[in-house]
Amino acid sequence: MKKHINYLALVAAALFTLVGPAGAWPLKVYTLHDPIQDDWSISGWVQELGNEPTFPEDERIESWEVPWGGWIPCPTDYKDGVVVQVAMRNLTRQTFYEGDVFYVADADTSLSNWDEWVGQVDFDPGQAFMIDRRAALGGQWGQKNTPLVAESFIMDGIWQPGEIWQFVIQDYTSSWNGSPAYFGSLGIGGASGGGLSTGSIVIIPEPGTAMLLLLGGWLLAFGTRRRSR
């Protein structure tokens, strides 16, 4: 019997491998456009970064809780609740930029300095905010909600390999008292596997990477439909 080879699936796998050495499956997301703070939207293919060993080598961060420095990201919605400050180190070989880095809460996590609702396609969304600079208040972004309070290199909104960013979550609660600094499960919002995770760090890929992810996903879906006929 002649063995069938799905060449489209092989090409799709090769494209996914090009965007990262581990060839991880990307996430396709949407924004429920209902801004409570700042008005933005993300959709399509993104990367999720998280703690090892769940995440592939080039999608890993190291994160931990640090003492809160007193900054309230969004005073107009602060409810005098728990405020936490999270540090995260970029362990990838990629450089990320302000405006492309987001926090998305899991289903059992809530906060008051959220901007929009972001979810993985086919799953419920979670409260999300852009991790942008306190220094940019009234400046580059002019945002109401500015949770990024420190960078270990230069306060320039560029998250380089090895650099540590610190950001603030205000009125933080977790239904099971989970750590705000542990991002251990794959999937965002309602798609998160739960466990020790209470949120996700989401990165918008650069345009070239996004096109490769889109093409790879289309080829994979097309190949699957052909096999099902």
C-alpha positions in Angstrom: 0.0 0.0 0.0 1.3 3.4 -0.9 1.9 5.6 2.1 0.1 9.0 1.9 2.3 12.0 2.8 0.6 15.3 3.7 2.9 17.7 2.1 0.8 20.7 3.2 1.1 19.7 6.8 4.8 19.4 6.4 5.1 22.9 4.9 2.9 24.3 7.7 5.1 22.7 10.3 8.2 24.1 8.6 6.7 27.6 8.7 5.8 27.4 12.4 9.4 26.2 13.0 10.7 29.3 11.3 9.1 31.6 13.8 10.8 29.9 16.8 13.3 27.1 17.4 10.7 25.1 19.3 8.0 25.4 16.6 5.3 26.1 19.1 1.7 26.5 18.0 0.6 30.1 18.0 -2.6 31.5 19.5 -5.3 33.2 17.5 -6.9 35.9 19.6 -9.7 38.6 19.5 -10.6 41.7 21.5 -14.0 42.3 22.9 -14.0 46.1 22.2 -15.4 47.6 25.4 -12.6 49.9 26.8 -12.8 50.7 30.5 -9.4 52.5 30.4 -7.4 52.7 27.2 -8.7 52.0 23.7 -6.8 49.5 21.6 -7.5 46.2 19.9 -5.4 43.1 19.0 -6.5 40.2 16.8 -5.0 37.3 14.8 -1.9 35.4 15.6 0.1 36.2 18.7 2.8 34.6 21.0 2.2 33.7 24.6 5.2 33.8 26.9 5.4 31.9 30.1 7.4 30.1 32.7 9.4 26.9 31.9 9.1 24.0 31.5 5.6 24.4 30.0 6.7 26.8 27.3 9.1 26.2 24.5 12.7 27.6 24.8 12.1 30.8 22.9 8.8 31.7 24.6 10.0 31.6 28.1 10.2 34.3 30.8 11.2 34.3 34.4 8.8 36.1 36.7 8.3 36.8 40.4 6.5 39.2 42.7 8.4 42.2 44.1 7.5 44.8 46.7 5.0 47.3 45.5 6.6 50.8 45.0 3.4 52.7 45.5 2.4 53.5 41.9 -1.3 53.3 41.1 -1.6 52.6 37.3 -5.2 54.0 37.1 -6.3 56.1 40.1 -9.8 56.8 38.8 -10.7 53.1 39.1 -8.7 52.2 42.2 -10.9 50.5 44.9 -8.3 50.4 47.7 -7.8 46.7 47.2 -4.6 44.6 46.9 -1.9 46.1 44.6 0.8 43.8 43.4 4.0 44.4 41.5 5.4 41.8 39.1 8.9 41.5 37.7 9.5 39.4 34.5 12.8 38.7 32.7 12.9 38.2 29.0 14.6 34.8 28.5 13.9 34.6 24.7 16.3 35.8 22.0 13.7 38.3 20.8 13.3 42.0 21.4 9.8 43.2 22.2 8.4 46.8 22.1 6.0 48.9 24.2 2.6 48.6 22.6 3.1 45.0 21.7 3.2 43.4 25.2 0.0 42.7 27.1 -1.2 41.0 30.3 -4.4 38.9 30.1 -6.0 37.6 33.3 -7.3 34.0 33.6 -10.9 33.3 34.3 -10.4 33.2 38.1 -8.4 36.4 38.3 -9.8 40.0 38.4 -8.3 43.5 38.6 -9.4 47.1 38.2 -6.7 48.5 35.8 -7.9 46.6 32.8 -8.3 48.2 29.3 -10.1 45.6 27.2 -11.3 42.0 27.2 -9.0 39.7 25.1 -9.6 36.0 24.4 -8.4 33.1 22.5 -10.7 32.3 19.6 -13.6 30.0 20.6 -13.0 30.7 24.3 -14.2 33.4 26.8 -11.9 36.5 27.2 -10.1 37.8 30.2 -9.4 41.3 31.5 -6.4 42.6 29.7 -4.1 45.7 29.7 -1.2 46.9 27.6 2.0 47.0 29.6 3.1 50.5 28.8 5.2 53.1 30.7 4.5 55.3 33.6 7.0 57.7 32.0 4.8 57.9 28.9 1.8 59.4 30.8 0.7 62.3 28.7 3.6 61.6 26.3 4.1 58.9 23.7 0.9 57.0 24.5 -1.0 59.5 26.6 -2.8 56.5 28.3 -4.9 56.5 31.4 -3.6 53.2 32.5 0.2 52.9 32.7 1.3 49.8 34.6 5.0 49.6 33.5 7.0 51.1 36.3 10.6 49.9 35.8 13.0 48.5 33.3 16.4 47.0 34.3 18.2 48.5 31.3 16.9 51.9 30.0 13.4 53.1 30.6 12.7 53.2 26.8 9.8 50.7 26.3 12.1 48.2 24.7 12.1 44.7 26.4 15.5 43.2 25.3 16.7 39.7 25.9 17.8 39.4 29.5 16.0 42.6 30.6 13.6 42.8 33.5 10.3 44.7 33.3 8.2 45.5 36.3 4.5 46.2 36.1 1.6 46.8 38.6 -1.8 45.1 38.9 -4.3 47.0 41.0 -7.1 45.5 43.0 -5.8 42.1 42.2 -7.8 39.1 43.3 -7.6 35.3 42.5 -10.4 33.0 43.5 -7.8 30.4 44.7 -5.2 32.9 46.0 -2.8 32.2 43.1 0.5 34.1 42.6 0.1 37.1 40.2 3.6 36.4 39.0 3.3 32.8 37.8 2.4 32.4 34.1 2.5 28.6 33.8 -0.4 27.4 31.6 -0.8 27.5 27.8 -3.8 29.4 26.6 -5.2 32.8 27.6 -8.4 33.9 29.3 -11.0 31.1 29.4 -8.6 28.8 27.4 -6.0 28.8 30.1 -5.4 25.4 31.7 -5.5 26.8 35.2 -3.2 25.1 37.7 -0.7 27.5 39.1 -1.3 30.2 36.4 -3.4 33.3 37.1 -2.7 35.2 33.9 -0.8 35.3 30.6 1.8 37.5 28.9 0.9 38.0 25.2 3.2 39.4 22.5 2.2 40.7 19.1 4.5 39.1 16.5 6.3 41.3 14.0 4.6 41.6 10.6 6.8 39.1 8.9 6.3 36.5 11.7 2.6 37.1 11.7 2.4 36.4 8.0 4.3 33.1 8.4 1.9 32.1 11.2 -1.1 33.0 9.1 0.2 31.0 6.1 1.1 28.1 8.2 -2.3 28.0 9.9 -4.0 28.2 6.5 -2.0 25.4 5.0 -2.5 23.2 8.0 -6.3 23.7 7.9 -6.4 23.2 4.2 -4.5 19.9 4.5 -6.8 18.7 7.2 -9.9 19.4 5.1 -8.4 17.5 2.2 -7.7 14.4 4.4 -11.2 14.4 5.7 -12.8 14.2 2.3 
